[in-house]
Amino acid sequence: MFVTAHHLTYIYDGADSAALDDVSVAFAPGWTGVVGSNGAGKSTLLKLVCGSMELQTGNVTPRIKGYVCAQSTDEPPSDLEEFACDYGPTAVRLRYLLGIDDAWLWRFDTLSHGERKRIQIACALAAEPQLLALDEPTNHLDADARRQVARALAAYDGVGLLVSHDRSLLDELVGSCVFVEKGRATTVSGTYTQAREEMALRRRTASAERSNARRDLARIKAESARREGVAARSASRRSARRLDPRDHDGRAKIGLAVVSGQDGKTGRLASHMGKQVERAEKRLAETRVEKTYGGPLDLDAAPAKRKVLASKEAGIIVLGNRRVLHHPALHIGNEDRIGLVGENGAGKSTLLAAMLEQVTLAEGVVSIPQEMDRERGRALLASVKAMGSSDRGRLLSIVARLDSPPERILGGDELSPGEMRKLMLAQGLMGRPHLIVMDEPTNHLDIGSIEALQTVLADCPCALVLVSHDERFLEALTTSRWVFDVERTTREGVGDTYVRIEH
């Protein structure tokens, strides 16, 4: 079964522009990635296709009710009790694949967001819908849980719509991608990596075509102006007003030009050029190129002169619930690029905080936590608006390079969690950083922002310490790992954590 959307347009009340603008896409059996920046229209497309929002313009065929698995895990799935009581082969298999304990199903409110997410996905797959839409299914999940989810999703044989910033998951599951940009949608075959490369090629081609169209328009306009000048001079020469009334020969020549059509020839050529100008202007207008914020940053960053920025002797850290973290001697060098990896609750953030206490630098340390509250965001935004125009311009140029339009940041009174991270990092990059520390840096970011952040951090020559579950992000940026292995005691219980170093 294919599900096809025809000419969908949707405008929210009070909005200045359409969330979707004449979108036509087809979804084949299997998984299709739905990719785009925050606010591009991805969620609107999912809800319209799955029938959870009424259509305004256009249609979807066949019009079936799809299952939408939301990004938020604050509320339990509506069919959680049905799944909890289901011990059929499908439900049991999903419990096993996703590592779900029966007891979890009866205490949803006490679970971590990662545990809730697995239950949410299990309920969706157990319903065996013909059409299933998943919004960020690997949010809150560590590497092992991500692998479990990928295995479970791979067995789904209906029409699947997958919104995710997890590039590895997209590459593993999808056979095509729908790129949503400013209410428009483009379908490209292949994995996410393949489709992204194809979209980049199309953008380069469109950019070259637009440059050619702009040059052609300028050339045609110049030629049109030249011909209009020739026509005007010709008309002036053929005018009898300036002739002496007794100059009968001159008047005869002008009359002959009129009869032979010479005076209209230049006018017709000028008119022809006017039509060429119209066609060139239309060609330029039809050549769409989405604005991007590429290009290198001129960063005033360098490794610290001190070779060792922080060190901690081998020892233990108490984690709570009678659990202990055992770690070897640890060091952060001035050019180290370290990734901290391990399951949720292993103690990564705890050890990171302890290492930050050992940092000996007086300045040049940029530390961005996993979560920030709204008050901190408002204070951050106020400080940006109070900056001088030169510094603010430089700051916002860095934010733009991180894939956030500056006008959107300055135009509001509050920042999204992703925008807070970008502003904090931009402020740090302006201050000659020697060490950047980020805890879950890809949280709250769309794919474009993650790739932009990855590029900016790769270009920065200072030391880098990252806590992340995003394996592709870590592969691109780190050269060594602190791996957190958790000792298992019972099926639900966990014991001590042991840290080892990998190069």
ROVONU-992104 format. One record per residue (C-alpha): residue number from 1; z, y, x. Coordinates in nm, 2 decimals, always signed. Layout:
<recs>
[rec NUM, [Z, Y, X]]
...
</recs>
This chain:
<recs>
[rec 1, [+0.00, +0.00, +0.00]]
[rec 2, [-0.09, +0.35, +0.12]]
[rec 3, [+0.10, +0.66, -0.01]]
[rec 4, [-0.12, +0.97, -0.01]]
[rec 5, [-0.03, +1.33, -0.06]]
[rec 6, [-0.31, +1.57, -0.18]]
[rec 7, [-0.30, +1.95, -0.14]]
[rec 8, [+0.08, +1.99, -0.15]]
[rec 9, [+0.20, +2.35, -0.16]]
[rec 10, [+0.57, +2.43, -0.21]]
[rec 11, [+0.74, +2.77, -0.21]]
[rec 12, [+1.12, +2.80, -0.24]]
[rec 13, [+1.26, +3.08, -0.46]]
[rec 14, [+1.29, +3.40, -0.27]]
[rec 15, [+1.09, +3.28, +0.04]]
[rec 16, [+0.84, +3.50, +0.21]]
[rec 17, [+0.60, +3.21, +0.29]]
[rec 18, [+0.53, +2.85, +0.17]]
[rec 19, [+0.74, +2.57, +0.31]]
[rec 20, [+0.43, +2.36, +0.28]]
[rec 21, [+0.08, +2.51, +0.25]]
[rec 22, [-0.20, +2.29, +0.12]]
[rec 23, [-0.09, +1.97, +0.30]]
[rec 24, [-0.29, +1.65, +0.26]]
[rec 25, [-0.17, +1.34, +0.45]]
[rec 26, [-0.18, +0.96, +0.41]]
[rec 27, [+0.10, +0.72, +0.50]]
[rec 28, [+0.01, +0.36, +0.59]]
[rec 29, [+0.24, +0.06, +0.59]]
[rec 30, [+0.47, +0.07, +0.89]]
[rec 31, [+0.64, +0.37, +1.04]]
[rec 32, [+0.49, +0.71, +1.06]]
[rec 33, [+0.67, +0.98, +1.27]]
[rec 34, [+0.72, +1.32, +1.10]]
[rec 35, [+0.75, +1.57, +1.39]]
[rec 36, [+0.81, +1.94, +1.40]]
[rec 37, [+1.06, +2.21, +1.48]]
[rec 38, [+1.36, +2.30, +1.26]]
[rec 39, [+1.24, +2.48, +0.95]]
[rec 40, [+0.88, +2.36, +0.99]]
[rec 41, [+0.88, +2.18, +0.65]]
[rec 42, [+0.95, +1.82, +0.75]]
[rec 43, [+1.24, +1.76, +0.50]]
[rec 44, [+1.04, +1.93, +0.22]]
[rec 45, [+0.75, +1.69, +0.28]]
[rec 46, [+0.98, +1.38, +0.28]]
[rec 47, [+1.14, +1.48, -0.05]]
[rec 48, [+0.82, +1.56, -0.22]]
[rec 49, [+0.65, +1.24, -0.11]]
[rec 50, [+0.95, +1.03, -0.21]]
[rec 51, [+0.99, +1.20, -0.55]]
[rec 52, [+1.34, +1.35, -0.49]]
[rec 53, [+1.19, +1.70, -0.55]]
[rec 54, [+0.95, +1.81, -0.82]]
[rec 55, [+0.59, +1.89, -0.72]]
[rec 56, [+0.47, +2.25, -0.76]]
[rec 57, [+0.11, +2.21, -0.65]]
[rec 58, [-0.08, +1.90, -0.56]]
[rec 59, [-0.01, +1.53, -0.62]]
[rec 60, [+0.12, +1.21, -0.46]]
[rec 61, [-0.04, +0.87, -0.53]]
[rec 62, [+0.10, +0.63, -0.62]]
[rec 63, [+0.39, +0.83, -0.76]]
[rec 64, [+0.68, +0.59, -0.68]]
[rec 65, [+1.05, +0.66, -0.62]]
[rec 66, [+1.12, +0.64, -0.25]]
[rec 67, [+1.46, +0.59, -0.08]]
[rec 68, [+1.56, +0.89, +0.13]]
[rec 69, [+1.82, +0.82, +0.40]]
[rec 70, [+1.97, +1.17, +0.47]]
[rec 71, [+2.07, +1.31, +0.81]]
[rec 72, [+2.42, +1.40, +0.70]]
[rec 73, [+2.69, +1.12, +0.70]]
[rec 74, [+2.95, +1.32, +0.51]]
[rec 75, [+2.90, +1.13, +0.18]]
[rec 76, [+2.88, +0.75, +0.14]]
[rec 77, [+2.55, +0.60, +0.02]]
[rec 78, [+2.53, +0.58, -0.36]]
[rec 79, [+2.47, +0.20, -0.34]]
[rec 80, [+2.75, +0.13, -0.08]]
[rec 81, [+2.96, -0.08, -0.32]]
[rec 82, [+2.65, -0.28, -0.42]]
[rec 83, [+2.58, -0.36, -0.05]]
[rec 84, [+2.95, -0.43, +0.02]]
[rec 85, [+2.95, -0.70, -0.25]]
[rec 86, [+2.61, -0.84, -0.15]]
[rec 87, [+2.62, -1.16, +0.07]]
[rec 88, [+2.26, -1.26, +0.03]]
[rec 89, [+2.04, -1.34, +0.33]]
[rec 90, [+1.91, -0.98, +0.37]]
[rec 91, [+2.25, -0.81, +0.35]]
[rec 92, [+2.41, -1.06, +0.59]]
[rec 93, [+2.13, -1.02, +0.84]]
[rec 94, [+2.16, -0.64, +0.83]]
[rec 95, [+2.54, -0.67, +0.89]]
[rec 96, [+2.47, -0.88, +1.20]]
[rec 97, [+2.18, -0.67, +1.33]]
[rec 98, [+2.37, -0.34, +1.29]]
[rec 99, [+2.71, -0.47, +1.41]]
[rec 100, [+2.88, -0.38, +1.08]]
[rec 101, [+3.22, -0.53, +1.00]]
[rec 102, [+3.29, -0.61, +0.64]]
[rec 103, [+3.61, -0.40, +0.65]]
[rec 104, [+3.41, -0.09, +0.73]]
[rec 105, [+3.24, -0.10, +0.39]]
[rec 106, [+3.57, -0.04, +0.21]]
[rec 107, [+3.70, +0.25, +0.43]]
[rec 108, [+3.39, +0.47, +0.48]]
[rec 109, [+3.59, +0.79, +0.49]]
[rec 110, [+3.79, +0.67, +0.80]]
[rec 111, [+3.49, +0.57, +1.00]]
[rec 112, [+3.32, +0.76, +1.29]]
[rec 113, [+2.99, +0.92, +1.21]]
[rec 114, [+2.81, +0.66, +1.42]]
[rec 115, [+2.96, +0.38, +1.21]]
[rec 116, [+2.87, +0.56, +0.89]]
[rec 117, [+2.52, +0.61, +1.01]]
[rec 118, [+2.48, +0.23, +1.06]]
[rec 119, [+2.61, +0.16, +0.71]]
[rec 120, [+2.38, +0.43, +0.57]]
[rec 121, [+2.08, +0.26, +0.73]]
[rec 122, [+2.19, -0.09, +0.62]]
[rec 123, [+2.21, +0.02, +0.26]]
[rec 124, [+1.87, +0.18, +0.28]]
[rec 125, [+1.71, -0.14, +0.42]]
[rec 126, [+1.90, -0.37, +0.19]]
[rec 127, [+1.74, -0.19, -0.11]]
[rec 128, [+1.40, -0.31, +0.02]]
[rec 129, [+1.22, +0.00, -0.10]]
[rec 130, [+0.84, +0.02, -0.09]]
[rec 131, [+0.88, +0.37, +0.05]]
[rec 132, [+1.16, +0.47, +0.28]]
[rec 133, [+1.22, +0.81, +0.45]]
[rec 134, [+1.48, +0.83, +0.74]]
[rec 135, [+1.60, +1.17, +0.86]]
[rec 136, [+1.75, +1.14, +1.22]]
[rec 137, [+1.87, +0.78, +1.20]]
[rec 138, [+2.01, +0.77, +1.56]]
[rec 139, [+2.23, +1.08, +1.53]]
[rec 140, [+2.58, +1.01, +1.65]]
[rec 141, [+2.48, +0.67, +1.80]]
[rec 142, [+2.54, +0.55, +2.15]]
[rec 143, [+2.27, +0.35, +2.34]]
[rec 144, [+2.38, +0.01, +2.21]]
[rec 145, [+2.38, +0.13, +1.85]]
[rec 146, [+2.04, +0.29, +1.90]]
[rec 147, [+1.90, -0.04, +2.01]]
[rec 148, [+2.06, -0.21, +1.71]]
[rec 149, [+1.90, +0.04, +1.47]]
[rec 150, [+1.56, +0.01, +1.64]]
[rec 151, [+1.57, -0.37, +1.59]]
[rec 152, [+1.66, -0.34, +1.22]]
[rec 153, [+1.40, -0.08, +1.15]]
[rec 154, [+1.13, -0.28, +1.33]]
[rec 155, [+1.16, -0.55, +1.06]]
[rec 156, [+1.09, -0.31, +0.77]]
[rec 157, [+0.74, -0.38, +0.62]]
[rec 158, [+0.70, -0.10, +0.36]]
[rec 159, [+0.58, +0.26, +0.41]]
[rec 160, [+0.82, +0.43, +0.64]]
[rec 161, [+0.86, +0.80, +0.72]]
[rec 162, [+1.06, +0.87, +1.03]]
[rec 163, [+1.20, +1.21, +1.12]]
[rec 164, [+1.37, +1.18, +1.46]]
[rec 165, [+1.43, +1.37, +1.79]]
[rec 166, [+1.47, +1.03, +1.96]]
[rec 167, [+1.14, +1.00, +2.15]]
[rec 168, [+1.21, +0.65, +2.26]]
[rec 169, [+1.27, +0.53, +1.90]]
[rec 170, [+0.94, +0.70, +1.79]]
[rec 171, [+0.74, +0.54, +2.07]]
[rec 172, [+0.89, +0.20, +1.98]]
[rec 173, [+0.83, +0.21, +1.61]]
[rec 174, [+0.55, +0.45, +1.49]]
[rec 175, [+0.18, +0.39, +1.48]]
[rec 176, [+0.09, +0.75, +1.39]]
[rec 177, [+0.26, +1.09, +1.38]]
[rec 178, [+0.23, +1.38, +1.13]]
[rec 179, [+0.29, +1.71, +1.31]]
[rec 180, [+0.43, +1.97, +1.08]]
[rec 181, [+0.39, +2.33, +1.20]]
[rec 182, [+0.46, +2.64, +0.98]]
[rec 183, [+0.39, +2.46, +0.66]]
[rec 184, [+0.07, +2.28, +0.78]]
[rec 185, [+0.04, +1.91, +0.87]]
[rec 186, [-0.19, +1.73, +1.12]]
[rec 187, [-0.20, +1.35, +1.14]]
[rec 188, [-0.26, +1.19, +1.48]]
[rec 189, [-0.28, +0.81, +1.56]]
[rec 190, [-0.07, +0.65, +1.82]]
[rec 191, [+0.29, +0.65, +1.95]]
[rec 192, [+0.47, +0.98, +1.98]]
[rec 193, [+0.38, +1.02, +2.34]]
[rec 194, [+0.01, +0.94, +2.28]]
[rec 195, [+0.00, +1.17, +1.97]]
[rec 196, [+0.18, +1.45, +2.16]]
[rec 197, [-0.08, +1.43, +2.44]]
[rec 198, [-0.36, +1.45, +2.18]]
[rec 199, [-0.20, +1.75, +2.01]]
[rec 200, [-0.17, +1.92, +2.35]]
[rec 201, [-0.54, +1.86, +2.41]]
[rec 202, [-0.63, +2.00, +2.07]]
[rec 203, [-0.42, +2.31, +2.14]]
[rec 204, [-0.59, +2.37, +2.47]]
[rec 205, [-0.93, +2.32, +2.31]]
[rec 206, [-0.84, +2.56, +2.03]]
[rec 207, [-0.71, +2.81, +2.28]]
[rec 208, [-1.03, +2.79, +2.48]]
[rec 209, [-1.24, +2.83, +2.16]]
[rec 210, [-1.04, +3.13, +2.05]]
[rec 211, [-1.09, +3.29, +2.39]]
[rec 212, [-1.46, +3.22, +2.37]]
[rec 213, [-1.47, +3.36, +2.01]]
[rec 214, [-1.29, +3.68, +2.12]]
[rec 215, [-1.54, +3.73, +2.41]]
[rec 216, [-1.84, +3.67, +2.19]]
[rec 217, [-1.70, +3.92, +1.93]]
[rec 218, [-1.65, +4.18, +2.20]]
[rec 219, [-2.01, +4.12, +2.33]]
[rec 220, [-2.17, +4.14, +1.99]]
[rec 221, [-1.98, +4.45, +1.90]]
[rec 222, [-2.09, +4.62, +2.22]]
[rec 223, [-2.45, +4.52, +2.15]]
[rec 224, [-2.42, +4.64, +1.79]]
[rec 225, [-2.29, +4.97, +1.90]]
[rec 226, [-2.58, +5.00, +2.15]]
[rec 227, [-2.84, +4.92, +1.89]]
[rec 228, [-2.68, +5.16, +1.64]]
[rec 229, [-2.71, +5.43, +1.91]]
[rec 230, [-3.08, +5.35, +1.96]]
[rec 231, [-3.14, +5.36, +1.59]]
[rec 232, [-2.97, +5.70, +1.56]]
[rec 233, [-3.17, +5.84, +1.85]]
[rec 234, [-3.49, +5.70, +1.70]]
[rec 235, [-3.41, +5.85, +1.37]]
[rec 236, [-3.34, +6.18, +1.53]]
[rec 237, [-3.67, +6.18, +1.71]]
[rec 238, [-3.86, +6.10, +1.39]]
[rec 239, [-3.69, +6.37, +1.20]]
[rec 240, [-3.94, +6.66, +1.10]]
[rec 241, [-3.66, +6.91, +1.06]]
[rec 242, [-3.68, +7.03, +1.41]]
[rec 243, [-4.06, +7.06, +1.42]]
[rec 244, [-4.24, +7.38, +1.40]]
[rec 245, [-4.39, +7.40, +1.05]]
[rec 246, [-4.73, +7.46, +1.22]]
[rec 247, [-4.70, +7.14, +1.44]]
[rec 248, [-4.93, +6.93, +1.23]]
[rec 249, [-4.99, +6.67, +1.50]]
[rec 250, [-4.62, +6.60, +1.54]]
[rec 251, [-4.58, +6.56, +1.17]]
[rec 252, [-4.87, +6.33, +1.16]]
[rec 253, [-4.72, +6.10, +1.43]]
[rec 254, [-4.39, +6.08, +1.23]]
[rec 255, [-4.58, +6.00, +0.92]]
[rec 256, [-4.77, +5.72, +1.11]]
[rec 257, [-4.44, +5.57, +1.23]]
[rec 258, [-4.31, +5.56, +0.87]]
[rec 259, [-4.63, +5.40, +0.75]]
[rec 260, [-4.63, +5.14, +1.03]]
[rec 261, [-4.26, +5.06, +0.98]]
[rec 262, [-4.15, +5.15, +1.33]]
[rec 263, [-3.87, +5.37, +1.20]]
[rec 264, [-3.72, +5.08, +1.00]]
[rec 265, [-3.73, +4.83, +1.28]]
[rec 266, [-3.44, +4.96, +1.47]]
[rec 267, [-3.24, +5.00, +1.15]]
[rec 268, [-3.31, +4.63, +1.06]]
[rec 269, [-3.20, +4.52, +1.41]]
[rec 270, [-2.87, +4.72, +1.37]]
[rec 271, [-2.82, +4.56, +1.03]]
[rec 272, [-2.88, +4.21, +1.18]]
[rec 273, [-2.62, +4.28, +1.45]]
[rec 274, [-2.37, +4.39, +1.18]]
[rec 275, [-2.41, +4.04, +1.02]]
[rec 276, [-2.35, +3.88, +1.37]]
[rec 277, [-2.03, +4.08, +1.40]]
[rec 278, [-1.91, +3.95, +1.06]]
[rec 279, [-1.98, +3.59, +1.16]]
[rec 280, [-1.81, +3.64, +1.50]]
[rec 281, [-1.50, +3.79, +1.33]]
[rec 282, [-1.49, +3.50, +1.08]]
[rec 283, [-1.51, +3.25, +1.36]]
[rec 284, [-1.22, +3.42, +1.54]]
[rec 285, [-1.01, +3.43, +1.23]]
[rec 286, [-1.07, +3.06, +1.16]]
[rec 287, [-0.97, +2.95, +1.51]]
[rec 288, [-0.59, +2.88, +1.47]]
[rec 289, [-0.37, +2.86, +1.78]]
[rec 290, [+0.00, +2.82, +1.72]]
[rec 291, [+0.22, +3.04, +1.94]]
[rec 292, [+0.40, +2.85, +2.22]]
[rec 293, [+0.65, +2.97, +2.47]]
[rec 294, [+0.54, +2.79, +2.79]]
[rec 295, [+0.53, +2.90, +3.15]]
[rec 296, [+0.78, +2.89, +3.43]]
[rec 297, [+1.10, +3.09, +3.44]]
[rec 298, [+1.19, +3.31, +3.73]]
[rec 299, [+1.54, +3.18, +3.78]]
[rec 300, [+1.79, +3.33, +4.02]]
[rec 301, [+1.95, +3.00, +4.09]]
[rec 302, [+2.02, +2.80, +4.41]]
[rec 303, [+2.25, +2.52, +4.53]]
[rec 304, [+2.60, +2.65, +4.63]]
[rec 305, [+2.67, +2.69, +5.00]]
[rec 306, [+2.97, +2.46, +4.96]]
[rec 307, [+2.85, +2.10, +4.98]]
[rec 308, [+3.11, +1.94, +4.75]]
[rec 309, [+3.18, +2.13, +4.43]]
[rec 310, [+3.45, +1.89, +4.29]]
[rec 311, [+3.62, +1.57, +4.38]]
[rec 312, [+3.87, +1.34, +4.23]]
[rec 313, [+4.05, +1.05, +4.40]]
[rec 314, [+4.04, +0.70, +4.24]]
[rec 315, [+4.29, +0.67, +3.96]]
[rec 316, [+4.35, +0.64, +3.59]]
[rec 317, [+4.34, +0.87, +3.28]]
[rec 318, [+4.53, +0.79, +2.96]]
[rec 319, [+4.29, +0.79, +2.66]]
[rec 320, [+4.54, +0.72, +2.38]]
[rec 321, [+4.60, +0.42, +2.16]]
[rec 322, [+4.74, +0.25, +2.48]]
[rec 323, [+4.40, +0.26, +2.64]]
[rec 324, [+4.34, +0.37, +3.00]]
[rec 325, [+4.03, +0.49, +3.18]]
[rec 326, [+4.00, +0.35, +3.54]]
[rec 327, [+3.77, +0.55, +3.77]]
[rec 328, [+3.67, +0.53, +4.14]]
[rec 329, [+3.67, +0.82, +4.38]]
[rec 330, [+3.43, +1.07, +4.22]]
[rec 331, [+3.24, +1.37, +4.38]]
[rec 332, [+3.00, +1.64, +4.25]]
[rec 333, [+2.77, +1.76, +4.53]]
[rec 334, [+2.59, +2.09, +4.54]]
[rec 335, [+2.26, +1.93, +4.46]]
[rec 336, [+2.38, +1.63, +4.26]]
[rec 337, [+2.22, +1.55, +3.92]]
[rec 338, [+2.45, +1.32, +3.74]]
[rec 339, [+2.44, +1.15, +3.40]]
[rec 340, [+2.75, +1.01, +3.22]]
[rec 341, [+2.66, +0.72, +3.00]]
[rec 342, [+2.85, +0.48, +2.78]]
[rec 343, [+2.94, +0.41, +2.42]]
[rec 344, [+3.11, +0.65, +2.19]]
[rec 345, [+3.49, +0.68, +2.26]]
[rec 346, [+3.46, +0.54, +2.61]]
[rec 347, [+3.62, +0.86, +2.76]]
[rec 348, [+3.31, +1.04, +2.90]]
[rec 349, [+3.41, +1.39, +2.77]]
[rec 350, [+3.77, +1.33, +2.88]]
[rec 351, [+3.67, +1.25, +3.24]]
[rec 352, [+3.42, +1.54, +3.24]]
[rec 353, [+3.70, +1.78, +3.15]]
[rec 354, [+3.92, +1.64, +3.42]]
[rec 355, [+3.64, +1.68, +3.68]]
[rec 356, [+3.58, +2.04, +3.57]]
[rec 357, [+3.94, +2.12, +3.65]]
[rec 358, [+3.87, +2.01, +4.01]]
[rec 359, [+3.57, +2.25, +4.05]]
[rec 360, [+3.63, +2.48, +4.34]]
[rec 361, [+3.36, +2.74, +4.26]]
[rec 362, [+3.49, +3.09, +4.16]]
[rec 363, [+3.16, +3.17, +3.98]]
[rec 364, [+2.83, +3.02, +3.89]]
[rec 365, [+2.96, +2.74, +3.67]]
[rec 366, [+2.79, +2.70, +3.33]]
[rec 367, [+2.98, +2.46, +3.10]]
[rec 368, [+2.84, +2.40, +2.75]]
[rec 369, [+3.06, +2.18, +2.52]]
[rec 370, [+2.94, +1.93, +2.27]]
[rec 371, [+3.04, +2.14, +1.96]]
[rec 372, [+3.11, +2.51, +1.90]]
[rec 373, [+3.26, +2.67, +1.60]]
[rec 374, [+3.11, +2.95, +1.39]]
[rec 375, [+3.35, +3.22, +1.52]]
[rec 376, [+3.23, +3.15, +1.87]]
[rec 377, [+2.87, +3.17, +1.76]]
[rec 378, [+2.93, +3.51, +1.59]]
[rec 379, [+3.10, +3.65, +1.90]]
[rec 380, [+2.81, +3.52, +2.11]]
[rec 381, [+2.55, +3.68, +1.88]]
[rec 382, [+2.74, +4.01, +1.88]]
[rec 383, [+2.75, +4.01, +2.26]]
[rec 384, [+2.38, +3.97, +2.28]]
[rec 385, [+2.31, +4.25, +2.03]]
[rec 386, [+2.54, +4.48, +2.24]]
[rec 387, [+2.35, +4.42, +2.56]]
[rec 388, [+2.12, +4.68, +2.72]]
[rec 389, [+1.76, +4.64, +2.63]]
[rec 390, [+1.65, +4.52, +2.97]]
[rec 391, [+1.92, +4.24, +3.00]]
[rec 392, [+1.87, +4.15, +2.63]]
[rec 393, [+1.49, +4.12, +2.69]]
[rec 394, [+1.54, +3.89, +2.99]]
[rec 395, [+1.79, +3.68, +2.80]]
[rec 396, [+1.56, +3.64, +2.50]]
[rec 397, [+1.27, +3.55, +2.72]]
[rec 398, [+1.48, +3.25, +2.84]]
[rec 399, [+1.57, +3.17, +2.48]]
[rec 400, [+1.20, +3.18, +2.39]]
[rec 401, [+1.12, +2.94, +2.68]]
[rec 402, [+1.38, +2.71, +2.52]]
[rec 403, [+1.16, +2.71, +2.20]]
[rec 404, [+1.35, +2.95, +1.98]]
[rec 405, [+1.17, +3.26, +1.86]]
[rec 406, [+1.38, +3.57, +1.96]]
[rec 407, [+1.31, +3.75, +1.63]]
[rec 408, [+1.48, +3.46, +1.44]]
[rec 409, [+1.79, +3.49, +1.65]]
[rec 410, [+1.82, +3.87, +1.63]]
[rec 411, [+1.73, +3.88, +1.26]]
[rec 412, [+2.03, +3.69, +1.14]]
[rec 413, [+2.41, +3.72, +1.13]]
[rec 414, [+2.48, +3.36, +1.23]]
[rec 415, [+2.35, +3.11, +1.48]]
[rec 416, [+2.27, +2.75, +1.43]]
[rec 417, [+2.44, +2.50, +1.66]]
[rec 418, [+2.12, +2.46, +1.86]]
[rec 419, [+2.07, +2.83, +1.89]]
[rec 420, [+2.43, +2.87, +2.02]]
[rec 421, [+2.36, +2.62, +2.30]]
[rec 422, [+2.04, +2.79, +2.40]]
[rec 423, [+2.20, +3.13, +2.41]]
[rec 424, [+2.49, +3.00, +2.62]]
[rec 425, [+2.26, +2.83, +2.86]]
[rec 426, [+2.04, +3.14, +2.88]]
[rec 427, [+2.34, +3.36, +2.96]]
[rec 428, [+2.44, +3.11, +3.23]]
[rec 429, [+2.09, +3.10, +3.38]]
[rec 430, [+2.10, +3.48, +3.41]]
[rec 431, [+2.41, +3.47, +3.63]]
[rec 432, [+2.29, +3.27, +3.94]]
[rec 433, [+2.43, +2.93, +3.84]]
[rec 434, [+2.53, +2.67, +4.10]]
[rec 435, [+2.65, +2.41, +3.85]]
[rec 436, [+2.54, +2.33, +3.49]]
[rec 437, [+2.75, +2.10, +3.28]]
[rec 438, [+2.64, +2.00, +2.93]]
[rec 439, [+2.80, +1.75, +2.69]]
[rec 440, [+2.55, +1.60, +2.46]]
[rec 441, [+2.29, +1.87, +2.52]]
[rec 442, [+2.03, +1.73, +2.28]]
[rec 443, [+2.25, +1.74, +1.98]]
[rec 444, [+2.12, +1.96, +1.70]]
[rec 445, [+1.78, +2.01, +1.88]]
[rec 446, [+1.44, +1.92, +1.75]]
[rec 447, [+1.19, +1.74, +1.98]]
[rec 448, [+1.02, +2.06, +2.09]]
[rec 449, [+1.35, +2.22, +2.19]]
[rec 450, [+1.46, +1.90, +2.38]]
[rec 451, [+1.14, +1.90, +2.58]]
[rec 452, [+1.16, +2.27, +2.65]]
[rec 453, [+1.53, +2.23, +2.76]]
[rec 454, [+1.43, +1.93, +2.98]]
[rec 455, [+1.16, +2.14, +3.15]]
[rec 456, [+1.39, +2.44, +3.21]]
[rec 457, [+1.67, +2.22, +3.36]]
[rec 458, [+1.42, +2.03, +3.58]]
[rec 459, [+1.31, +2.37, +3.72]]
[rec 460, [+1.67, +2.48, +3.80]]
[rec 461, [+1.77, +2.40, +4.16]]
[rec 462, [+2.15, +2.39, +4.10]]
[rec 463, [+2.38, +2.09, +4.05]]
[rec 464, [+2.36, +1.93, +3.71]]
[rec 465, [+2.60, +1.71, +3.52]]
[rec 466, [+2.50, +1.57, +3.17]]
[rec 467, [+2.67, +1.36, +2.91]]
[rec 468, [+2.40, +1.21, +2.69]]
[rec 469, [+2.28, +0.91, +2.49]]
[rec 470, [+1.92, +1.03, +2.53]]
[rec 471, [+1.79, +0.79, +2.79]]
[rec 472, [+1.45, +0.96, +2.83]]
[rec 473, [+1.62, +1.30, +2.88]]
[rec 474, [+1.85, +1.15, +3.15]]
[rec 475, [+1.57, +0.97, +3.33]]
[rec 476, [+1.38, +1.29, +3.36]]
[rec 477, [+1.68, +1.49, +3.50]]
[rec 478, [+1.93, +1.28, +3.68]]
[rec 479, [+1.93, +1.07, +4.00]]
[rec 480, [+2.27, +0.89, +3.96]]
[rec 481, [+2.49, +0.77, +3.68]]
[rec 482, [+2.85, +0.73, +3.60]]
[rec 483, [+2.85, +0.43, +3.37]]
[rec 484, [+3.15, +0.38, +3.14]]
[rec 485, [+3.21, +0.01, +3.06]]
[rec 486, [+3.45, -0.06, +2.78]]
[rec 487, [+3.66, -0.39, +2.78]]
[rec 488, [+3.64, -0.58, +2.45]]
[rec 489, [+3.96, -0.73, +2.31]]
[rec 490, [+3.89, -0.82, +1.95]]
[rec 491, [+3.59, -0.77, +1.72]]
[rec 492, [+3.70, -0.43, +1.62]]
[rec 493, [+3.94, -0.34, +1.90]]
[rec 494, [+3.86, -0.20, +2.24]]
[rec 495, [+4.05, -0.21, +2.56]]
[rec 496, [+4.04, -0.01, +2.88]]
[rec 497, [+3.73, +0.17, +3.02]]
[rec 498, [+3.61, +0.11, +3.37]]
[rec 499, [+3.38, +0.37, +3.54]]
[rec 500, [+3.12, +0.26, +3.80]]
[rec 501, [+2.86, +0.46, +3.99]]
[rec 502, [+2.49, +0.38, +3.99]]
[rec 503, [+2.22, +0.54, +4.21]]
</recs>
